[in-house]
């Protein structure tokens, strides 16, 4: 059956002499693996429309029982030039793509995930600073969409709110339950906890309540951003099948250290 849909390209690799295998997250079919025959040939009909991280429209033969579909046409909706022209933005976008590619199965539609990818990439493309904040934003909202939204706004034991009237200098993350424990209650919990600052919980809640265009207005220090990323990365690895360390982020940090 011939179908048309919008898609974000998560990954691509060379296939035979002139073709590509690409992995896309589509609006109408979820993740799909596709073969673009002749896409690397001179004067290919696909032109430059099959670059990783691009937002495209495609026409393809859809055979859900097969591992690979075949693209017949594609056109660019948004190449995200400012992402692809900046190595830091590119690696941030690739880390986001890795999360989706590693943790989703083909042919399971989730239009909300597509919308989150598109809105996050659009905001990242327009951003001028603090690119890791967009990765954290994506982690938080992705966890919510796939049913693992944590409660990091109040103590799971006594209900004390972290943002108002909190008098302790630390909070404690419980990765097993996806919750936080306040400075008074943590000694009552027998499972391993990760100690952090109350501001981490406040920032997480702000990002959860924000849209992508508002991320640039939320001030997060580099050290706190790295800490929050680590918290959510460990949390997702604890609960989501397929979640693993991100190769793109390792490269991003190695570039930042140079």
KOLMI-983822 format. One record per residue (C-alpha): x, y, z. Coordinates in steps of 0.001 Angstrom, whole numbers, plus 500000, padded with zeros to 6 digits. Layout:
BEGIN
+--------+--------+--------+
:     xx :     yy :     zz :
+--------+--------+--------+
:      X :      Y :      Z :
...
+--------+--------+--------+
END
This chain:
BEGIN
+--------+--------+--------+
:     xx :     yy :     zz :
+--------+--------+--------+
: 500000 : 500000 : 500000 :
: 501323 : 503441 : 499038 :
: 501113 : 505977 : 501872 :
: 502249 : 509490 : 502685 :
: 503339 : 510890 : 506043 :
: 505580 : 513415 : 507757 :
: 508726 : 512133 : 509474 :
: 511853 : 513051 : 511406 :
: 515012 : 511246 : 510286 :
: 516642 : 509644 : 513328 :
: 519505 : 507794 : 511681 :
: 520938 : 506887 : 508286 :
: 523682 : 504658 : 506934 :
: 525048 : 503618 : 503565 :
: 523464 : 500617 : 501873 :
: 525125 : 498886 : 498938 :
: 526729 : 501148 : 496344 :
: 524193 : 503928 : 495912 :
: 521446 : 503549 : 498526 :
: 520716 : 504345 : 502168 :
: 518958 : 502670 : 505053 :
: 517240 : 505314 : 507142 :
: 515322 : 505160 : 510400 :
: 512505 : 507663 : 510752 :
: 509937 : 508534 : 513356 :
: 506748 : 509174 : 511413 :
: 503615 : 511018 : 512410 :
: 501243 : 508247 : 511314 :
: 503187 : 504995 : 511813 :
: 505736 : 505568 : 514580 :
: 509273 : 504380 : 513917 :
: 510001 : 502864 : 510499 :
: 513149 : 501500 : 508874 :
: 513341 : 502301 : 505187 :
: 515481 : 501747 : 502144 :
: 515975 : 504682 : 499780 :
: 517183 : 503092 : 496559 :
: 519659 : 505180 : 494598 :
: 519617 : 508005 : 497150 :
: 523418 : 508308 : 497070 :
: 523643 : 508230 : 493283 :
: 524522 : 511295 : 491259 :
: 521375 : 513258 : 490356 :
: 519280 : 511192 : 492775 :
: 515581 : 512066 : 492787 :
: 515822 : 512457 : 496571 :
: 518355 : 515280 : 496348 :
: 519409 : 516341 : 499839 :
: 516095 : 515486 : 501480 :
: 517283 : 512436 : 503436 :
: 519737 : 514018 : 505869 :
: 519648 : 512980 : 509529 :
: 517541 : 515186 : 511860 :
: 515545 : 516666 : 508966 :
: 511759 : 517035 : 509010 :
: 510460 : 515623 : 505731 :
: 507351 : 514414 : 503929 :
: 507591 : 510999 : 502302 :
: 505674 : 508684 : 500005 :
: 506444 : 505006 : 500574 :
: 505318 : 501431 : 500110 :
: 504040 : 500294 : 503496 :
: 504272 : 496595 : 504267 :
: 503947 : 496397 : 508100 :
: 504928 : 492736 : 508173 :
: 508338 : 493517 : 506635 :
: 511427 : 494887 : 508394 :
: 512069 : 497546 : 505737 :
: 509802 : 499789 : 503697 :
: 510742 : 501510 : 500416 :
: 510645 : 505288 : 499932 :
: 509480 : 506477 : 496528 :
: 509395 : 510256 : 497108 :
: 510575 : 512733 : 499728 :
: 510569 : 516490 : 500208 :
: 512059 : 518711 : 502916 :
: 509804 : 520552 : 505333 :
: 512633 : 521785 : 507553 :
: 516311 : 520933 : 507241 :
: 517067 : 522642 : 510586 :
: 520121 : 524427 : 509165 :
: 521205 : 525882 : 512493 :
: 521272 : 522412 : 514058 :
: 523227 : 520832 : 511232 :
: 525666 : 523752 : 511024 :
: 526611 : 523583 : 514727 :
: 528402 : 520517 : 516107 :
: 527033 : 521066 : 519627 :
: 523465 : 521343 : 518402 :
: 523976 : 518369 : 516092 :
: 525213 : 516111 : 518886 :
: 522341 : 517258 : 521127 :
: 519846 : 516432 : 518365 :
: 521520 : 513079 : 517758 :
: 521307 : 512240 : 521488 :
: 517560 : 512926 : 521367 :
: 517274 : 510745 : 518268 :
: 519191 : 507960 : 519996 :
: 516736 : 507935 : 522881 :
: 513769 : 507489 : 520548 :
: 515512 : 504986 : 518283 :
: 516712 : 502841 : 521187 :
: 513438 : 502739 : 523097 :
: 510670 : 502483 : 520482 :
: 509504 : 499563 : 518360 :
: 508614 : 499857 : 514658 :
: 505001 : 500409 : 513595 :
: 503705 : 501660 : 516948 :
: 502082 : 505018 : 516268 :
: 502468 : 507757 : 518876 :
: 501751 : 511117 : 517331 :
: 502614 : 512887 : 520596 :
: 506218 : 511601 : 520378 :
: 506468 : 512901 : 516811 :
: 505132 : 516287 : 517942 :
: 507618 : 516374 : 520846 :
: 510519 : 515601 : 518499 :
: 509448 : 518259 : 516032 :
: 508822 : 520983 : 518617 :
: 512086 : 520255 : 520463 :
: 514153 : 520304 : 517257 :
: 512436 : 523521 : 516149 :
: 513291 : 525219 : 519457 :
: 516848 : 523830 : 519457 :
: 517342 : 525118 : 515920 :
: 516375 : 528633 : 517033 :
: 518357 : 528565 : 520292 :
: 521637 : 530411 : 520841 :
: 522816 : 528817 : 524103 :
: 522613 : 526002 : 526676 :
: 521798 : 523252 : 524213 :
: 521791 : 520467 : 526815 :
: 518699 : 522090 : 528351 :
: 516746 : 520953 : 525286 :
: 517907 : 517388 : 525815 :
: 516772 : 517538 : 529453 :
: 513427 : 519004 : 528373 :
: 512987 : 516141 : 525917 :
: 513881 : 513499 : 528537 :
: 511327 : 514842 : 530987 :
: 508456 : 515056 : 528507 :
: 509362 : 511797 : 526775 :
: 509171 : 509980 : 530123 :
: 505705 : 511446 : 530583 :
: 504518 : 510348 : 527122 :
: 505638 : 506733 : 527518 :
: 504037 : 506324 : 530920 :
: 506985 : 506862 : 533258 :
: 506331 : 510413 : 534408 :
: 507990 : 510790 : 537818 :
: 506783 : 512909 : 540725 :
: 509714 : 515179 : 541461 :
: 507689 : 518074 : 542900 :
: 506934 : 516863 : 546443 :
: 508136 : 514294 : 548959 :
: 506576 : 510904 : 548259 :
: 506661 : 510087 : 551976 :
: 505184 : 513197 : 553663 :
: 503983 : 515290 : 550697 :
: 506179 : 518327 : 551441 :
: 506444 : 520589 : 548391 :
: 509981 : 521238 : 547188 :
: 509335 : 524664 : 545657 :
: 507619 : 526308 : 548655 :
: 508631 : 526248 : 552301 :
: 511426 : 523720 : 551870 :
: 513975 : 524121 : 554662 :
: 516441 : 521314 : 553965 :
: 519597 : 521651 : 551882 :
: 519107 : 518386 : 549975 :
: 516504 : 516211 : 548287 :
: 516824 : 512505 : 547487 :
: 515789 : 510833 : 544251 :
: 514250 : 507362 : 544391 :
: 514820 : 505886 : 540933 :
: 512814 : 502773 : 541739 :
: 509558 : 504657 : 542331 :
: 510290 : 507787 : 540291 :
: 509854 : 510103 : 543243 :
: 511749 : 512378 : 545603 :
: 512192 : 512166 : 549351 :
: 512696 : 515245 : 551526 :
: 515570 : 515881 : 553909 :
: 513474 : 514785 : 556880 :
: 512135 : 511506 : 555485 :
: 515110 : 510085 : 553583 :
: 516432 : 508151 : 556603 :
: 513157 : 506182 : 556703 :
: 513664 : 504776 : 553190 :
: 515632 : 501539 : 552741 :
: 516122 : 501607 : 548949 :
: 519177 : 503409 : 547479 :
: 518648 : 507149 : 546971 :
: 520576 : 509794 : 545039 :
: 521270 : 513008 : 546925 :
: 520785 : 516276 : 545064 :
: 519957 : 519942 : 545623 :
: 516359 : 521164 : 545994 :
: 516917 : 523361 : 542939 :
: 517154 : 520226 : 540760 :
: 513579 : 519323 : 541684 :
: 512406 : 522892 : 541087 :
: 514032 : 523048 : 537620 :
: 512581 : 519671 : 536624 :
: 509108 : 520879 : 537566 :
: 509584 : 524133 : 535630 :
: 510670 : 522230 : 532511 :
: 507715 : 519851 : 532865 :
: 505348 : 522834 : 532900 :
: 507091 : 524678 : 530026 :
: 506861 : 524501 : 526251 :
: 510018 : 524300 : 524081 :
: 510020 : 528020 : 523270 :
: 510287 : 528847 : 526981 :
: 513379 : 526738 : 527678 :
: 515754 : 529595 : 526888 :
: 514172 : 531679 : 529641 :
: 514894 : 529115 : 532363 :
: 518317 : 529686 : 533923 :
: 520179 : 526451 : 534647 :
: 523859 : 526353 : 535549 :
: 526024 : 523909 : 533594 :
: 526695 : 521814 : 536690 :
: 522989 : 521608 : 537577 :
: 522028 : 520819 : 533971 :
: 524518 : 517945 : 533901 :
: 523199 : 516694 : 537235 :
: 519564 : 516765 : 536078 :
: 520484 : 515035 : 532835 :
: 522231 : 512293 : 534829 :
: 519223 : 511894 : 537137 :
: 516806 : 511415 : 534253 :
: 519196 : 509243 : 532281 :
: 519560 : 506843 : 535214 :
: 515802 : 506951 : 535815 :
: 515001 : 506084 : 532183 :
: 517635 : 503326 : 532113 :
: 515996 : 501862 : 535218 :
: 512528 : 501686 : 533658 :
: 512621 : 501837 : 529848 :
: 513657 : 498814 : 527793 :
: 516416 : 499648 : 525327 :
: 517574 : 502806 : 527079 :
: 521374 : 502954 : 527213 :
: 524275 : 505374 : 527337 :
: 524217 : 507890 : 524501 :
: 527138 : 507817 : 522074 :
: 526307 : 511292 : 520769 :
: 526479 : 512769 : 524248 :
: 529859 : 511173 : 524926 :
: 531142 : 512898 : 521792 :
: 529523 : 516185 : 522807 :
: 531216 : 516155 : 526210 :
: 534575 : 515190 : 524668 :
: 534332 : 518191 : 522319 :
: 533372 : 520483 : 525210 :
: 536422 : 519383 : 527183 :
: 538875 : 520237 : 524404 :
+--------+--------+--------+
END
